[in-house]
Amino acid sequence: MKGIVFNLLEEVVGRHYGDSVWDDLLDAAELTGAYTSLGSYPDSDMSKLVGAASSALSLPPADVLRWFGRQAMPLLAERYSAFFAPHTSTRSFLTSLNSIIHPEVHKLYAGAHCPHFHFDDAPDGALLIGYNSPRRLCDLAHGFIEGAADHYRENIRLDHPHCMAHGDRHCVIRMTAA
C-alpha cells in the first residue's frame, strides 16, 4: 500500500483526535509510523492500524474504514482539485475513477495498486458500483463514496448487497439518491 494512504490516515486521526492519538495507535499496532507518500508498505500495516483504532474506539473495523474514507475525501479534494473540478456530481466523479483518476495515480505513485471498479445503471436509477481488489477494502471505498457525496453536496444512500467479506466473489455497492 502506498504511503500516501497512511499519511491521509495520520492527518485525519490528528485532525479529529489529536496527534497523540496517532502515536497511541502506532504503539498499539506495534508500528513505527515512518511512512513517506511515495513509499510502499505492507497491507498488514493498515490492518494493524485499523485493528488498533477499532479496539480504541470500540467500533467494528468496517466502521473505522468507512469513517476514514469519508474524512479523507476533503483532504483529497483539496490536494487534487483537478480531479474533482470537472465534475458536478458524485456519479460523474465516481465513474471517472478507472479512466481518469487511477491512471493519474499510477503516474504520481509508481507501483500503486488501485482497486478496479465496474459501473452499471440499475433500472430504478441506482448506480451499481462493482469493487474488486485483493485488499478487500470495500468499506474504505464505501467511505470515500460518502465523502465524495459530501463534497458534491448530495444526499445518497449506499447499500452493500454483495461483499467479498461475506463470501461473494466481488463487492457491489448500490448508490441511490436519499
TASULSUL-V308009 format. One line per field, one symbol per residue. phi: phi as a letter, one per 20 degrees, with the letter a starting at -180 (. if undefined). A space follows every 50 residues. Layout:
phi: ???
//
This chain:
phi: .ffgfffffffffffecoffffffffffelceneddgefdcfgfffgfff fffgffelcfgffffffggfffgffffffcgffegfddbfgffffegfec ffffgfffcgnfdefddcccefgenfeededcaffldfffggffffffff geldeccdccfcbffdnffbdcdddcfe
//
